[in-house]
């Protein structure tokens, strides 16, 4: 169980780090992330914890995609006339 605990903490910290540039603000992101993790805090089954970690990894990829899209749109506005 302790290995899963460290994995959950690692994912939580990684997601917090990604939230620095969130469009609605870091505080909004942090509170929503904290609430989501607290809802799953009482899980004791390793399979359920693994499912939660898989969802967290999916969410991390979604946030990264959001940032890449934001960067793409900004660059496109700068360099493509009429975009």
mmCIF file of the N, C-alpha and C atoms, coordinates in Angstrom:
data_MODEL
# 
_entry.id   MODEL 
# 
loop_
_atom_site.group_PDB 
_atom_site.id 
_atom_site.type_symbol 
_atom_site.label_atom_id 
_atom_site.label_alt_id 
_atom_site.label_comp_id 
_atom_site.label_asym_id 
_atom_site.label_entity_id 
_atom_site.label_seq_id 
_atom_site.pdbx_PDB_ins_code 
_atom_site.Cartn_x 
_atom_site.Cartn_y 
_atom_site.Cartn_z 
_atom_site.occupancy 
_atom_site.B_iso_or_equiv 
_atom_site.pdbx_formal_charge 
_atom_site.auth_seq_id 
_atom_site.auth_comp_id 
_atom_site.auth_asym_id 
_atom_site.auth_atom_id 
_atom_site.pdbx_PDB_model_num 
ATOM 1   N N  . UNK A 1 1  ? 0.822   -1.206 0.000   1.00 0.00 ? 1  UNK A N  1 
ATOM 2   C CA . UNK A 1 1  ? 0.000   0.000  0.000   1.00 0.00 ? 1  UNK A CA 1 
ATOM 3   C C  . UNK A 1 1  ? 0.864   1.267  0.000   1.00 0.00 ? 1  UNK A C  1 
ATOM 4   N N  . UNK A 1 2  ? 2.038   1.217  0.627   1.00 0.00 ? 2  UNK A N  1 
ATOM 5   C CA . UNK A 1 2  ? 2.843   2.435  0.702   1.00 0.00 ? 2  UNK A CA 1 
ATOM 6   C C  . UNK A 1 2  ? 3.341   2.860  -0.677  1.00 0.00 ? 2  UNK A C  1 
ATOM 7   N N  . UNK A 1 3  ? 3.575   1.894  -1.573  1.00 0.00 ? 3  UNK A N  1 
ATOM 8   C CA . UNK A 1 3  ? 4.007   2.248  -2.925  1.00 0.00 ? 3  UNK A CA 1 
ATOM 9   C C  . UNK A 1 3  ? 2.899   3.011  -3.645  1.00 0.00 ? 3  UNK A C  1 
ATOM 10  N N  . UNK A 1 4  ? 1.663   2.588  -3.450  1.00 0.00 ? 4  UNK A N  1 
ATOM 11  C CA . UNK A 1 4  ? 0.536   3.301  -4.061  1.00 0.00 ? 4  UNK A CA 1 
ATOM 12  C C  . UNK A 1 4  ? 0.383   4.691  -3.451  1.00 0.00 ? 4  UNK A C  1 
ATOM 13  N N  . UNK A 1 5  ? 0.639   4.804  -2.166  1.00 0.00 ? 5  UNK A N  1 
ATOM 14  C CA . UNK A 1 5  ? 0.531   6.106  -1.507  1.00 0.00 ? 5  UNK A CA 1 
ATOM 15  C C  . UNK A 1 5  ? 1.494   7.114  -2.137  1.00 0.00 ? 5  UNK A C  1 
ATOM 16  N N  . UNK A 1 6  ? 2.740   6.678  -2.357  1.00 0.00 ? 6  UNK A N  1 
ATOM 17  C CA . UNK A 1 6  ? 3.722   7.558  -2.982  1.00 0.00 ? 6  UNK A CA 1 
ATOM 18  C C  . UNK A 1 6  ? 3.356   7.876  -4.425  1.00 0.00 ? 6  UNK A C  1 
ATOM 19  N N  . UNK A 1 7  ? 2.766   6.919  -5.105  1.00 0.00 ? 7  UNK A N  1 
ATOM 20  C CA . UNK A 1 7  ? 2.332   7.149  -6.484  1.00 0.00 ? 7  UNK A CA 1 
ATOM 21  C C  . UNK A 1 7  ? 1.211   8.192  -6.529  1.00 0.00 ? 7  UNK A C  1 
ATOM 22  N N  . UNK A 1 8  ? 0.267   8.098  -5.607  1.00 0.00 ? 8  UNK A N  1 
ATOM 23  C CA . UNK A 1 8  ? -0.833  9.072  -5.543  1.00 0.00 ? 8  UNK A CA 1 
ATOM 24  C C  . UNK A 1 8  ? -0.284  10.462 -5.232  1.00 0.00 ? 8  UNK A C  1 
ATOM 25  N N  . UNK A 1 9  ? 0.645   10.546 -4.301  1.00 0.00 ? 9  UNK A N  1 
ATOM 26  C CA . UNK A 1 9  ? 1.236   11.843 -3.962  1.00 0.00 ? 9  UNK A CA 1 
ATOM 27  C C  . UNK A 1 9  ? 1.996   12.431 -5.147  1.00 0.00 ? 9  UNK A C  1 
ATOM 28  N N  . UNK A 1 10 ? 2.696   11.569 -5.895  1.00 0.00 ? 10 UNK A N  1 
ATOM 29  C CA . UNK A 1 10 ? 3.443   12.029 -7.056  1.00 0.00 ? 10 UNK A CA 1 
ATOM 30  C C  . UNK A 1 10 ? 2.508   12.600 -8.125  1.00 0.00 ? 10 UNK A C  1 
ATOM 31  N N  . UNK A 1 11 ? 1.423   11.875 -8.368  1.00 0.00 ? 11 UNK A N  1 
ATOM 32  C CA . UNK A 1 11 ? 0.464   12.326 -9.373  1.00 0.00 ? 11 UNK A CA 1 
ATOM 33  C C  . UNK A 1 11 ? -0.196  13.634 -8.936  1.00 0.00 ? 11 UNK A C  1 
ATOM 34  N N  . UNK A 1 12 ? -0.530  13.730 -7.659  1.00 0.00 ? 12 UNK A N  1 
ATOM 35  C CA . UNK A 1 12 ? -1.160  14.954 -7.138  1.00 0.00 ? 12 UNK A CA 1 
ATOM 36  C C  . UNK A 1 12 ? -0.226  16.149 -7.310  1.00 0.00 ? 12 UNK A C  1 
ATOM 37  N N  . UNK A 1 13 ? 1.036   15.984 -6.966  1.00 0.00 ? 13 UNK A N  1 
ATOM 38  C CA . UNK A 1 13 ? 1.999   17.077 -7.114  1.00 0.00 ? 13 UNK A CA 1 
ATOM 39  C C  . UNK A 1 13 ? 2.187   17.453 -8.576  1.00 0.00 ? 13 UNK A C  1 
ATOM 40  N N  . UNK A 1 14 ? 2.228   16.452 -9.432  1.00 0.00 ? 14 UNK A N  1 
ATOM 41  C CA . UNK A 1 14 ? 2.385   16.705 -10.858 1.00 0.00 ? 14 UNK A CA 1 
ATOM 42  C C  . UNK A 1 14 ? 1.193   17.488 -11.413 1.00 0.00 ? 14 UNK A C  1 
ATOM 43  N N  . UNK A 1 15 ? -0.004  17.101 -10.995 1.00 0.00 ? 15 UNK A N  1 
ATOM 44  C CA . UNK A 1 15 ? -1.199  17.819 -11.446 1.00 0.00 ? 15 UNK A CA 1 
ATOM 45  C C  . UNK A 1 15 ? -1.236  19.237 -10.889 1.00 0.00 ? 15 UNK A C  1 
ATOM 46  N N  . UNK A 1 16 ? -0.792  19.427 -9.655  1.00 0.00 ? 16 UNK A N  1 
ATOM 47  C CA . UNK A 1 16 ? -0.718  20.778 -9.096  1.00 0.00 ? 16 UNK A CA 1 
ATOM 48  C C  . UNK A 1 16 ? 0.244   21.639 -9.905  1.00 0.00 ? 16 UNK A C  1 
ATOM 49  N N  . UNK A 1 17 ? 1.361   21.068 -10.275 1.00 0.00 ? 17 UNK A N  1 
ATOM 50  C CA . UNK A 1 17 ? 2.343   21.793 -11.064 1.00 0.00 ? 17 UNK A CA 1 
ATOM 51  C C  . UNK A 1 17 ? 1.761   22.216 -12.410 1.00 0.00 ? 17 UNK A C  1 
ATOM 52  N N  . UNK A 1 18 ? 0.994   21.331 -13.013 1.00 0.00 ? 18 UNK A N  1 
ATOM 53  C CA . UNK A 1 18 ? 0.384   21.648 -14.306 1.00 0.00 ? 18 UNK A CA 1 
ATOM 54  C C  . UNK A 1 18 ? -0.668  22.760 -14.183 1.00 0.00 ? 18 UNK A C  1 
ATOM 55  N N  . UNK A 1 19 ? -1.232  22.925 -13.009 1.00 0.00 ? 19 UNK A N  1 
ATOM 56  C CA . UNK A 1 19 ? -2.298  23.900 -12.824 1.00 0.00 ? 19 UNK A CA 1 
ATOM 57  C C  . UNK A 1 19 ? -1.851  25.341 -12.782 1.00 0.00 ? 19 UNK A C  1 
ATOM 58  N N  . UNK A 1 20 ? -0.556  25.601 -12.856 1.00 0.00 ? 20 UNK A N  1 
ATOM 59  C CA . UNK A 1 20 ? -0.060  26.972 -12.774 1.00 0.00 ? 20 UNK A CA 1 
ATOM 60  C C  . UNK A 1 20 ? -0.632  27.864 -13.863 1.00 0.00 ? 20 UNK A C  1 
ATOM 61  N N  . UNK A 1 21 ? -0.823  27.318 -15.038 1.00 0.00 ? 21 UNK A N  1 
ATOM 62  C CA . UNK A 1 21 ? -1.270  28.114 -16.186 1.00 0.00 ? 21 UNK A CA 1 
ATOM 63  C C  . UNK A 1 21 ? -2.732  27.856 -16.544 1.00 0.00 ? 21 UNK A C  1 
ATOM 64  N N  . UNK A 1 22 ? -3.501  27.308 -15.637 1.00 0.00 ? 22 UNK A N  1 
ATOM 65  C CA . UNK A 1 22 ? -4.890  26.974 -15.938 1.00 0.00 ? 22 UNK A CA 1 
ATOM 66  C C  . UNK A 1 22 ? -5.685  28.241 -16.251 1.00 0.00 ? 22 UNK A C  1 
ATOM 67  N N  . UNK A 1 23 ? -6.506  28.227 -17.299 1.00 0.00 ? 23 UNK A N  1 
ATOM 68  C CA . UNK A 1 23 ? -7.213  29.448 -17.739 1.00 0.00 ? 23 UNK A CA 1 
ATOM 69  C C  . UNK A 1 23 ? -8.103  30.096 -16.669 1.00 0.00 ? 23 UNK A C  1 
ATOM 70  N N  . UNK A 1 24 ? -8.713  29.309 -15.802 1.00 0.00 ? 24 UNK A N  1 
ATOM 71  C CA . UNK A 1 24 ? -9.594  29.886 -14.790 1.00 0.00 ? 24 UNK A CA 1 
ATOM 72  C C  . UNK A 1 24 ? -8.862  30.267 -13.512 1.00 0.00 ? 24 UNK A C  1 
ATOM 73  N N  . UNK A 1 25 ? -7.564  30.095 -13.485 1.00 0.00 ? 25 UNK A N  1 
ATOM 74  C CA . UNK A 1 25 ? -6.761  30.479 -12.338 1.00 0.00 ? 25 UNK A CA 1 
ATOM 75  C C  . UNK A 1 25 ? -6.307  29.286 -11.521 1.00 0.00 ? 25 UNK A C  1 
ATOM 76  N N  . UNK A 1 26 ? -5.171  29.461 -10.880 1.00 0.00 ? 26 UNK A N  1 
ATOM 77  C CA . UNK A 1 26 ? -4.573  28.371 -10.112 1.00 0.00 ? 26 UNK A CA 1 
ATOM 78  C C  . UNK A 1 26 ? -5.421  28.000 -8.912  1.00 0.00 ? 26 UNK A C  1 
ATOM 79  N N  . UNK A 1 27 ? -5.968  28.982 -8.226  1.00 0.00 ? 27 UNK A N  1 
ATOM 80  C CA . UNK A 1 27 ? -6.734  28.691 -7.009  1.00 0.00 ? 27 UNK A CA 1 
ATOM 81  C C  . UNK A 1 27 ? -7.987  27.870 -7.329  1.00 0.00 ? 27 UNK A C  1 
ATOM 82  N N  . UNK A 1 28 ? -8.653  28.192 -8.416  1.00 0.00 ? 28 UNK A N  1 
ATOM 83  C CA . UNK A 1 28 ? -9.814  27.414 -8.853  1.00 0.00 ? 28 UNK A CA 1 
ATOM 84  C C  . UNK A 1 28 ? -9.396  25.977 -9.152  1.00 0.00 ? 28 UNK A C  1 
ATOM 85  N N  . UNK A 1 29 ? -8.321  25.827 -9.888  1.00 0.00 ? 29 UNK A N  1 
ATOM 86  C CA . UNK A 1 29 ? -7.804  24.507 -10.262 1.00 0.00 ? 29 UNK A CA 1 
ATOM 87  C C  . UNK A 1 29 ? -7.421  23.711 -9.016  1.00 0.00 ? 29 UNK A C  1 
ATOM 88  N N  . UNK A 1 30 ? -6.691  24.340 -8.099  1.00 0.00 ? 30 UNK A N  1 
ATOM 89  C CA . UNK A 1 30 ? -6.214  23.653 -6.909  1.00 0.00 ? 30 UNK A CA 1 
ATOM 90  C C  . UNK A 1 30 ? -7.352  23.167 -6.032  1.00 0.00 ? 30 UNK A C  1 
ATOM 91  N N  . UNK A 1 31 ? -8.364  24.005 -5.855  1.00 0.00 ? 31 UNK A N  1 
ATOM 92  C CA . UNK A 1 31 ? -9.481  23.595 -5.003  1.00 0.00 ? 31 UNK A CA 1 
ATOM 93  C C  . UNK A 1 31 ? -10.269 22.448 -5.634  1.00 0.00 ? 31 UNK A C  1 
ATOM 94  N N  . UNK A 1 32 ? -10.467 22.480 -6.930  1.00 0.00 ? 32 UNK A N  1 
ATOM 95  C CA . UNK A 1 32 ? -11.179 21.391 -7.605  1.00 0.00 ? 32 UNK A CA 1 
ATOM 96  C C  . UNK A 1 32 ? -10.374 20.096 -7.564  1.00 0.00 ? 32 UNK A C  1 
ATOM 97  N N  . UNK A 1 33 ? -9.062  20.203 -7.755  1.00 0.00 ? 33 UNK A N  1 
ATOM 98  C CA . UNK A 1 33 ? -8.206  19.027 -7.701  1.00 0.00 ? 33 UNK A CA 1 
ATOM 99  C C  . UNK A 1 33 ? -8.200  18.432 -6.294  1.00 0.00 ? 33 UNK A C  1 
ATOM 100 N N  . UNK A 1 34 ? -8.099  19.275 -5.295  1.00 0.00 ? 34 UNK A N  1 
ATOM 101 C CA . UNK A 1 34 ? -8.100  18.810 -3.912  1.00 0.00 ? 34 UNK A CA 1 
ATOM 102 C C  . UNK A 1 34 ? -9.407  18.091 -3.587  1.00 0.00 ? 34 UNK A C  1 
ATOM 103 N N  . UNK A 1 35 ? -10.523 18.669 -3.995  1.00 0.00 ? 35 UNK A N  1 
ATOM 104 C CA . UNK A 1 35 ? -11.825 18.038 -3.754  1.00 0.00 ? 35 UNK A CA 1 
ATOM 105 C C  . UNK A 1 35 ? -11.916 16.670 -4.425  1.00 0.00 ? 35 UNK A C  1 
ATOM 106 N N  . UNK A 1 36 ? -11.413 16.574 -5.651  1.00 0.00 ? 36 UNK A N  1 
ATOM 107 C CA . UNK A 1 36 ? -11.461 15.304 -6.374  1.00 0.00 ? 36 UNK A CA 1 
ATOM 108 C C  . UNK A 1 36 ? -10.631 14.234 -5.666  1.00 0.00 ? 36 UNK A C  1 
ATOM 109 N N  . UNK A 1 37 ? -9.463  14.612 -5.170  1.00 0.00 ? 37 UNK A N  1 
ATOM 110 C CA . UNK A 1 37 ? -8.633  13.641 -4.472  1.00 0.00 ? 37 UNK A CA 1 
ATOM 111 C C  . UNK A 1 37 ? -9.222  13.275 -3.115  1.00 0.00 ? 37 UNK A C  1 
ATOM 112 N N  . UNK A 1 38 ? -9.854  14.216 -2.446  1.00 0.00 ? 38 UNK A N  1 
ATOM 113 C CA . UNK A 1 38 ? -10.447 13.933 -1.141  1.00 0.00 ? 38 UNK A CA 1 
ATOM 114 C C  . UNK A 1 38 ? -11.649 12.994 -1.252  1.00 0.00 ? 38 UNK A C  1 
ATOM 115 N N  . UNK A 1 39 ? -12.370 13.048 -2.369  1.00 0.00 ? 39 UNK A N  1 
ATOM 116 C CA . UNK A 1 39 ? -13.492 12.127 -2.575  1.00 0.00 ? 39 UNK A CA 1 
ATOM 117 C C  . UNK A 1 39 ? -13.022 10.683 -2.646  1.00 0.00 ? 39 UNK A C  1 
ATOM 118 N N  . UNK A 1 40 ? -11.807 10.479 -3.092  1.00 0.00 ? 40 UNK A N  1 
ATOM 119 C CA . UNK A 1 40 ? -11.252 9.130  -3.235  1.00 0.00 ? 40 UNK A CA 1 
ATOM 120 C C  . UNK A 1 40 ? -10.317 8.768  -2.082  1.00 0.00 ? 40 UNK A C  1 
ATOM 121 N N  . UNK A 1 41 ? -10.220 9.589  -1.070  1.00 0.00 ? 41 UNK A N  1 
ATOM 122 C CA . UNK A 1 41 ? -9.242  9.382  0.005   1.00 0.00 ? 41 UNK A CA 1 
ATOM 123 C C  . UNK A 1 41 ? -9.505  8.121  0.818   1.00 0.00 ? 41 UNK A C  1 
ATOM 124 N N  . UNK A 1 42 ? -10.725 7.687  0.922   1.00 0.00 ? 42 UNK A N  1 
ATOM 125 C CA . UNK A 1 42 ? -11.062 6.540  1.753   1.00 0.00 ? 42 UNK A CA 1 
ATOM 126 C C  . UNK A 1 42 ? -10.951 5.196  1.040   1.00 0.00 ? 42 UNK A C  1 
ATOM 127 N N  . UNK A 1 43 ? -10.505 5.195  -0.199  1.00 0.00 ? 43 UNK A N  1 
ATOM 128 C CA . UNK A 1 43 ? -10.365 3.939  -0.935  1.00 0.00 ? 43 UNK A CA 1 
ATOM 129 C C  . UNK A 1 43 ? -9.266  3.091  -0.302  1.00 0.00 ? 43 UNK A C  1 
ATOM 130 N N  . UNK A 1 44 ? -9.546  1.792  -0.178  1.00 0.00 ? 44 UNK A N  1 
ATOM 131 C CA . UNK A 1 44 ? -8.529  0.894  0.368   1.00 0.00 ? 44 UNK A CA 1 
ATOM 132 C C  . UNK A 1 44 ? -8.220  -0.265 -0.586  1.00 0.00 ? 44 UNK A C  1 
ATOM 133 N N  . UNK A 1 45 ? -9.091  -0.497 -1.543  1.00 0.00 ? 45 UNK A N  1 
ATOM 134 C CA . UNK A 1 45 ? -8.879  -1.563 -2.520  1.00 0.00 ? 45 UNK A CA 1 
ATOM 135 C C  . UNK A 1 45 ? -7.837  -1.108 -3.547  1.00 0.00 ? 45 UNK A C  1 
ATOM 136 N N  . UNK A 1 46 ? -6.813  -1.908 -3.743  1.00 0.00 ? 46 UNK A N  1 
ATOM 137 C CA . UNK A 1 46 ? -5.735  -1.532 -4.656  1.00 0.00 ? 46 UNK A CA 1 
ATOM 138 C C  . UNK A 1 46 ? -6.221  -1.368 -6.090  1.00 0.00 ? 46 UNK A C  1 
ATOM 139 N N  . UNK A 1 47 ? -7.188  -2.167 -6.497  1.00 0.00 ? 47 UNK A N  1 
ATOM 140 C CA . UNK A 1 47 ? -7.734  -2.050 -7.845  1.00 0.00 ? 47 UNK A CA 1 
ATOM 141 C C  . UNK A 1 47 ? -8.433  -0.716 -8.059  1.00 0.00 ? 47 UNK A C  1 
ATOM 142 N N  . UNK A 1 48 ? -9.191  -0.278 -7.078  1.00 0.00 ? 48 UNK A N  1 
ATOM 143 C CA . UNK A 1 48 ? -9.879  1.008  -7.179  1.00 0.00 ? 48 UNK A CA 1 
ATOM 144 C C  . UNK A 1 48 ? -8.874  2.161  -7.181  1.00 0.00 ? 48 UNK A C  1 
ATOM 145 N N  . UNK A 1 49 ? -7.831  2.032  -6.383  1.00 0.00 ? 49 UNK A N  1 
ATOM 146 C CA . UNK A 1 49 ? -6.799  3.075  -6.353  1.00 0.00 ? 49 UNK A CA 1 
ATOM 147 C C  . UNK A 1 49 ? -6.105  3.144  -7.709  1.00 0.00 ? 49 UNK A C  1 
ATOM 148 N N  . UNK A 1 50 ? -5.830  2.000  -8.313  1.00 0.00 ? 50 UNK A N  1 
ATOM 149 C CA . UNK A 1 50 ? -5.207  1.969  -9.639  1.00 0.00 ? 50 UNK A CA 1 
ATOM 150 C C  . UNK A 1 50 ? -6.110  2.627  -10.680 1.00 0.00 ? 50 UNK A C  1 
ATOM 151 N N  . UNK A 1 51 ? -7.418  2.380  -10.591 1.00 0.00 ? 51 UNK A N  1 
ATOM 152 C CA . UNK A 1 51 ? -8.367  3.031  -11.516 1.00 0.00 ? 51 UNK A CA 1 
ATOM 153 C C  . UNK A 1 51 ? -8.301  4.543  -11.351 1.00 0.00 ? 51 UNK A C  1 
ATOM 154 N N  . UNK A 1 52 ? -8.245  4.993  -10.110 1.00 0.00 ? 52 UNK A N  1 
ATOM 155 C CA . UNK A 1 52 ? -8.135  6.423  -9.842  1.00 0.00 ? 52 UNK A CA 1 
ATOM 156 C C  . UNK A 1 52 ? -6.850  7.007  -10.406 1.00 0.00 ? 52 UNK A C  1 
ATOM 157 N N  . UNK A 1 53 ? -5.761  6.273  -10.279 1.00 0.00 ? 53 UNK A N  1 
ATOM 158 C CA . UNK A 1 53 ? -4.488  6.736  -10.833 1.00 0.00 ? 53 UNK A CA 1 
ATOM 159 C C  . UNK A 1 53 ? -4.529  6.786  -12.359 1.00 0.00 ? 53 UNK A C  1 
ATOM 160 N N  . UNK A 1 54 ? -5.181  5.813  -12.964 1.00 0.00 ? 54 UNK A N  1 
ATOM 161 C CA . UNK A 1 54 ? -5.324  5.827  -14.426 1.00 0.00 ? 54 UNK A CA 1 
ATOM 162 C C  . UNK A 1 54 ? -6.133  7.030  -14.880 1.00 0.00 ? 54 UNK A C  1 
ATOM 163 N N  . UNK A 1 55 ? -7.197  7.356  -14.129 1.00 0.00 ? 55 UNK A N  1 
ATOM 164 C CA . UNK A 1 55 ? -7.987  8.533  -14.484 1.00 0.00 ? 55 UNK A CA 1 
ATOM 165 C C  . UNK A 1 55 ? -7.172  9.808  -14.302 1.00 0.00 ? 55 UNK A C  1 
ATOM 166 N N  . UNK A 1 56 ? -6.362  9.851  -13.256 1.00 0.00 ? 56 UNK A N  1 
ATOM 167 C CA . UNK A 1 56 ? -5.514  11.029 -13.024 1.00 0.00 ? 56 UNK A CA 1 
ATOM 168 C C  . UNK A 1 56 ? -4.523  11.207 -14.176 1.00 0.00 ? 56 UNK A C  1 
ATOM 169 N N  . UNK A 1 57 ? -3.968  10.107 -14.682 1.00 0.00 ? 57 UNK A N  1 
ATOM 170 C CA . UNK A 1 57 ? -3.061  10.188 -15.829 1.00 0.00 ? 57 UNK A CA 1 
ATOM 171 C C  . UNK A 1 57 ? -3.799  10.665 -17.077 1.00 0.00 ? 57 UNK A C  1 
ATOM 172 N N  . UNK A 1 58 ? -5.030  10.208 -17.266 1.00 0.00 ? 58 UNK A N  1 
ATOM 173 C CA . UNK A 1 58 ? -5.855  10.675 -18.385 1.00 0.00 ? 58 UNK A CA 1 
ATOM 174 C C  . UNK A 1 58 ? -6.102  12.175 -18.255 1.00 0.00 ? 58 UNK A C  1 
ATOM 175 N N  . UNK A 1 59 ? -6.426  12.614 -17.055 1.00 0.00 ? 59 UNK A N  1 
ATOM 176 C CA . UNK A 1 59 ? -6.684  14.037 -16.810 1.00 0.00 ? 59 UNK A CA 1 
ATOM 177 C C  . UNK A 1 59 ? -5.424  14.864 -17.062 1.00 0.00 ? 59 UNK A C  1 
ATOM 178 N N  . UNK A 1 60 ? -4.272  14.341 -16.663 1.00 0.00 ? 60 UNK A N  1 
ATOM 179 C CA . UNK A 1 60 ? -3.006  15.047 -16.901 1.00 0.00 ? 60 UNK A CA 1 
ATOM 180 C C  . UNK A 1 60 ? -2.789  15.265 -18.395 1.00 0.00 ? 60 UNK A C  1 
ATOM 181 N N  . UNK A 1 61 ? -3.059  14.232 -19.180 1.00 0.00 ? 61 UNK A N  1 
ATOM 182 C CA . UNK A 1 61 ? -2.906  14.353 -20.626 1.00 0.00 ? 61 UNK A CA 1 
ATOM 183 C C  . UNK A 1 61 ? -3.878  15.377 -21.200 1.00 0.00 ? 61 UNK A C  1 
ATOM 184 N N  . UNK A 1 62 ? -5.091  15.427 -20.663 1.00 0.00 ? 62 UNK A N  1 
ATOM 185 C CA . UNK A 1 62 ? -6.082  16.403 -21.128 1.00 0.00 ? 62 UNK A CA 1 
ATOM 186 C C  . UNK A 1 62 ? -5.633  17.831 -20.830 1.00 0.00 ? 62 UNK A C  1 
ATOM 187 N N  . UNK A 1 63 ? -5.087  18.055 -19.652 1.00 0.00 ? 63 UNK A N  1 
ATOM 188 C CA . UNK A 1 63 ? -4.618  19.396 -19.289 1.00 0.00 ? 63 UNK A CA 1 
ATOM 189 C C  . UNK A 1 63 ? -3.441  19.792 -20.173 1.00 0.00 ? 63 UNK A C  1 
ATOM 190 N N  . UNK A 1 64 ? -2.525  18.866 -20.414 1.00 0.00 ? 64 UNK A N  1 
ATOM 191 C CA . UNK A 1 64 ? -1.407  19.157 -21.307 1.00 0.00 ? 64 UNK A CA 1 
ATOM 192 C C  . UNK A 1 64 ? -1.905  19.502 -22.704 1.00 0.00 ? 64 UNK A C  1 
ATOM 193 N N  . UNK A 1 65 ? -2.898  18.779 -23.179 1.00 0.00 ? 65 UNK A N  1 
ATOM 194 C CA . UNK A 1 65 ? -3.473  19.055 -24.492 1.00 0.00 ? 65 UNK A CA 1 
ATOM 195 C C  . UNK A 1 65 ? -4.098  20.436 -24.530 1.00 0.00 ? 65 UNK A C  1 
ATOM 196 N N  . UNK A 1 66 ? -4.758  20.812 -23.462 1.00 0.00 ? 66 UNK A N  1 
ATOM 197 C CA . UNK A 1 66 ? -5.345  22.153 -23.371 1.00 0.00 ? 66 UNK A CA 1 
ATOM 198 C C  . UNK A 1 66 ? -4.269  23.225 -23.507 1.00 0.00 ? 66 UNK A C  1 
ATOM 199 N N  . UNK A 1 67 ? -3.136  23.025 -22.854 1.00 0.00 ? 67 UNK A N  1 
ATOM 200 C CA . UNK A 1 67 ? -2.041  23.993 -22.933 1.00 0.00 ? 67 UNK A CA 1 
ATOM 201 C C  . UNK A 1 67 ? -1.428  24.035 -24.323 1.00 0.00 ? 67 UNK A C  1 
ATOM 202 N N  . UNK A 1 68 ? -1.263  22.872 -24.961 1.00 0.00 ? 68 UNK A N  1 
ATOM 203 C CA . UNK A 1 68 ? -0.717  22.852 -26.313 1.00 0.00 ? 68 UNK A CA 1 
ATOM 204 C C  . UNK A 1 68 ? -1.658  23.570 -27.283 1.00 0.00 ? 68 UNK A C  1 
ATOM 205 N N  . UNK A 1 69 ? -2.945  23.368 -27.112 1.00 0.00 ? 69 UNK A N  1 
ATOM 206 C CA . UNK A 1 69 ? -3.917  24.035 -27.968 1.00 0.00 ? 69 UNK A CA 1 
ATOM 207 C C  . UNK A 1 69 ? -3.875  25.551 -27.769 1.00 0.00 ? 69 UNK A C  1 
ATOM 208 N N  . UNK A 1 70 ? -3.758  25.977 -26.532 1.00 0.00 ? 70 UNK A N  1 
ATOM 209 C CA . UNK A 1 70 ? -3.670  27.409 -26.232 1.00 0.00 ? 70 UNK A CA 1 
ATOM 210 C C  . UNK A 1 70 ? -2.427  28.007 -26.889 1.00 0.00 ? 70 UNK A C  1 
ATOM 211 N N  . UNK A 1 71 ? -1.309  27.304 -26.789 1.00 0.00 ? 71 UNK A N  1 
ATOM 212 C CA . UNK A 1 71 ? -0.067  27.792 -27.393 1.00 0.00 ? 71 UNK A CA 1 
ATOM 213 C C  . UNK A 1 71 ? -0.184  27.826 -28.917 1.00 0.00 ? 71 UNK A C  1 
ATOM 214 N N  . UNK A 1 72 ? -0.785  26.793 -29.497 1.00 0.00 ? 72 UNK A N  1 
ATOM 215 C CA . UNK A 1 72 ? -0.958  26.741 -30.945 1.00 0.00 ? 72 UNK A CA 1 
ATOM 216 C C  . UNK A 1 72 ? -1.803  27.918 -31.434 1.00 0.00 ? 72 UNK A C  1 
ATOM 217 N N  . UNK A 1 73 ? -2.904  28.167 -30.741 1.00 0.00 ? 73 UNK A N  1 
ATOM 218 C CA . UNK A 1 73 ? -3.776  29.265 -31.152 1.00 0.00 ? 73 UNK A CA 1 
ATOM 219 C C  . UNK A 1 73 ? -3.076  30.612 -31.045 1.00 0.00 ? 73 UNK A C  1 
ATOM 220 N N  . UNK A 1 74 ? -2.289  30.807 -30.011 1.00 0.00 ? 74 UNK A N  1 
ATOM 221 C CA . UNK A 1 74 ? -1.555  32.057 -29.847 1.00 0.00 ? 74 UNK A CA 1 
ATOM 222 C C  . UNK A 1 74 ? -0.546  32.241 -30.964 1.00 0.00 ? 74 UNK A C  1 
ATOM 223 N N  . UNK A 1 75 ? 0.214   31.210 -31.276 1.00 0.00 ? 75 UNK A N  1 
ATOM 224 C CA . UNK A 1 75 ? 1.203   31.306 -32.350 1.00 0.00 ? 75 UNK A CA 1 
ATOM 225 C C  . UNK A 1 75 ? 0.530   31.515 -33.700 1.00 0.00 ? 75 UNK A C  1 
ATOM 226 N N  . UNK A 1 76 ? -0.588  30.878 -33.900 1.00 0.00 ? 76 UNK A N  1 
ATOM 227 C CA . UNK A 1 76 ? -1.296  31.027 -35.167 1.00 0.00 ? 76 UNK A CA 1 
ATOM 228 C C  . UNK A 1 76 ? -1.785  32.462 -35.348 1.00 0.00 ? 76 UNK A C  1 
ATOM 229 N N  . UNK A 1 77 ? -2.284  33.067 -34.268 1.00 0.00 ? 77 UNK A N  1 
ATOM 230 C CA . UNK A 1 77 ? -2.724  34.463 -34.349 1.00 0.00 ? 77 UNK A CA 1 
ATOM 231 C C  . UNK A 1 77 ? -1.572  35.398 -34.688 1.00 0.00 ? 77 UNK A C  1 
ATOM 232 N N  . UNK A 1 78 ? -0.395  35.082 -34.177 1.00 0.00 ? 78 UNK A N  1 
ATOM 233 C CA . UNK A 1 78 ? 0.773   35.945 -34.418 1.00 0.00 ? 78 UNK A CA 1 
ATOM 234 C C  . UNK A 1 78 ? 1.288   35.835 -35.837 1.00 0.00 ? 78 UNK A C  1 
ATOM 235 N N  . UNK A 1 79 ? 1.308   34.634 -36.402 1.00 0.00 ? 79 UNK A N  1 
ATOM 236 C CA . UNK A 1 79 ? 2.014   34.426 -37.642 1.00 0.00 ? 79 UNK A CA 1 
ATOM 237 C C  . UNK A 1 79 ? 1.151   34.189 -38.873 1.00 0.00 ? 79 UNK A C  1 
ATOM 238 N N  . UNK A 1 80 ? -0.126  33.899 -38.715 1.00 0.00 ? 80 UNK A N  1 
ATOM 239 C CA . UNK A 1 80 ? -0.988  33.679 -39.869 1.00 0.00 ? 80 UNK A CA 1 
ATOM 240 C C  . UNK A 1 80 ? -1.881  34.903 -40.042 1.00 0.00 ? 80 UNK A C  1 
ATOM 241 N N  . UNK A 1 81 ? -1.735  35.593 -41.157 1.00 0.00 ? 81 UNK A N  1 
ATOM 242 C CA . UNK A 1 81 ? -2.566  36.786 -41.355 1.00 0.00 ? 81 UNK A CA 1 
ATOM 243 C C  . UNK A 1 81 ? -4.051  36.419 -41.499 1.00 0.00 ? 81 UNK A C  1 
ATOM 244 N N  . UNK A 1 82 ? -4.896  37.157 -40.820 1.00 0.00 ? 82 UNK A N  1 
ATOM 245 C CA . UNK A 1 82 ? -6.333  36.957 -40.914 1.00 0.00 ? 82 UNK A CA 1 
ATOM 246 C C  . UNK A 1 82 ? -6.854  35.783 -40.100 1.00 0.00 ? 82 UNK A C  1 
ATOM 247 N N  . UNK A 1 83 ? -6.046  35.197 -39.246 1.00 0.00 ? 83 UNK A N  1 
ATOM 248 C CA . UNK A 1 83 ? -6.503  34.032 -38.467 1.00 0.00 ? 83 UNK A CA 1 
ATOM 249 C C  . UNK A 1 83 ? -7.179  34.454 -37.197 1.00 0.00 ? 83 UNK A C  1 
# 
